[in-house]
Amino acid sequence: MELEPSFAHMGLDGRLLQAIAELGWAKPTLIQEKAIPLALEGKDLLARARTGSGKTAAYAIPLLQHLLQVKMSPLVMEQAVRGLVLVPTKELGQQVLQMIRQLTAYCSRDVRVADVSGQVDMSAQRPILMEKPDVVVGTPSRVLAHLQGHSLSLRHSLEVLVLDEADLLFSFGFEEDLKNLLW
Ligand SMILES: Nc1ncnc2c1ncn2[C@@H]1O[C@H](COP(=O)(O)OP(=O)(O)OP(=O)(O)O)[C@@H](O)[C@H]1O
């Protein structure tokens, strides 16, 4: 007999499970059921599913689980930007930020997230980045500008990279920025 897919069977941190319960999500969507266990194993994934199928949480949940594990490790870890989510538009950046905020409702002190996708002035984002949020969400152009302006550094700290709506990212004229960012 096959077990019903459930978040509880995925070995997630209790604080994430609590937030998921509060969101009223009874069970993972198909993409979440397929992607989360693989991502938790540390596999690289390329996933595709239709709009509204829960893709954001499919990458956000394993990303947050990884960060919570790192933060709970007995080794003293320096605060660092360990997760980067690249998005093609600032509107999507805000949606992603909101989803991550909801998922971190019970661990917002342990996992901090900043959205630099361009809705506010770069100089206003600088002090936020200087505090090294655990996750940065942003458009490639803005992330690159912060890297070049030395308000953000990823070289020795980045552990998880997400390209949300990768097809759009590569078709929005971001290709040059992405190359500069990733290579
Ligand atoms: N397991 C779940 N059960 C119920 N609702 C869920 C679940 N996962 C996500 N949702 C909800 O489904 C909606 C769509 O999720 P999400 O925005 O992640 O989809 P998406 O596939 O990323 O969409 P898009 O392609 O538009 O970015 C959101 O309102 C989210 O809260």
PDBQT file of the ligand as one rigid body, heavy atoms in Angstrom, charges set to zero:
ROOT
HETATM    1  N1  LIG A 201       0.589  22.175  -1.155  1.00  0.00    +0.000 N 
HETATM    2  C1  LIG A 201      -0.251  23.160  -1.366  1.00  0.00    +0.000 A 
HETATM    3  N2  LIG A 201      -1.554  23.050  -1.050  1.00  0.00    +0.000 NA
HETATM    4  C2  LIG A 201      -2.420  24.072  -1.278  1.00  0.00    +0.000 A 
HETATM    5  N3  LIG A 201      -2.076  25.262  -1.827  1.00  0.00    +0.000 NA
HETATM    6  C3  LIG A 201      -0.790  25.429  -2.165  1.00  0.00    +0.000 A 
HETATM    7  C4  LIG A 201       0.195  24.406  -1.956  1.00  0.00    +0.000 A 
HETATM    8  N4  LIG A 201       1.396  24.876  -2.399  1.00  0.00    +0.000 NA
HETATM    9  C5  LIG A 201       1.179  26.122  -2.850  1.00  0.00    +0.000 A 
HETATM   10  N5  LIG A 201      -0.128  26.467  -2.710  1.00  0.00    +0.000 N 
HETATM   11  C6  LIG A 201      -0.762  27.739  -3.104  1.00  0.00    +0.000 C 
HETATM   12  O1  LIG A 201      -0.954  27.702  -4.503  1.00  0.00    +0.000 OA
HETATM   13  C7  LIG A 201      -0.819  28.997  -5.048  1.00  0.00    +0.000 C 
HETATM   14  C8  LIG A 201       0.146  28.973  -6.208  1.00  0.00    +0.000 C 
HETATM   15  O2  LIG A 201       1.427  28.663  -5.740  1.00  0.00    +0.000 OA
HETATM   16  P1  LIG A 201       2.747  29.222  -6.461  1.00  0.00    +0.000 P 
HETATM   17  O3  LIG A 201       2.621  30.692  -6.635  1.00  0.00    +0.000 OA
HETATM   18  O4  LIG A 201       3.899  28.660  -5.736  1.00  0.00    +0.000 OA
HETATM   19  O5  LIG A 201       2.602  28.509  -7.853  1.00  0.00    +0.000 OA
HETATM   20  P2  LIG A 201       3.588  28.629  -9.045  1.00  0.00    +0.000 P 
HETATM   21  O6  LIG A 201       3.533  27.310  -9.712  1.00  0.00    +0.000 OA
HETATM   22  O7  LIG A 201       4.897  29.139  -8.591  1.00  0.00    +0.000 OA
HETATM   23  O8  LIG A 201       2.853  29.726  -9.894  1.00  0.00    +0.000 OA
HETATM   24  P3  LIG A 201       3.506  30.698 -10.985  1.00  0.00    +0.000 P 
HETATM   25  O9  LIG A 201       3.869  29.840 -12.128  1.00  0.00    +0.000 OA
HETATM   26  O10 LIG A 201       2.354  31.632 -11.260  1.00  0.00    +0.000 OA
HETATM   27  O11 LIG A 201       4.662  31.377 -10.313  1.00  0.00    +0.000 OA
HETATM   28  C9  LIG A 201      -0.382  29.906  -3.925  1.00  0.00    +0.000 C 
HETATM   29  O12 LIG A 201      -1.487  30.634  -3.472  1.00  0.00    +0.000 OA
HETATM   30  C10 LIG A 201       0.091  28.969  -2.849  1.00  0.00    +0.000 C 
HETATM   31  O13 LIG A 201      -0.135  29.494  -1.565  1.00  0.00    +0.000 OA
ENDROOT
TORSDOF 0
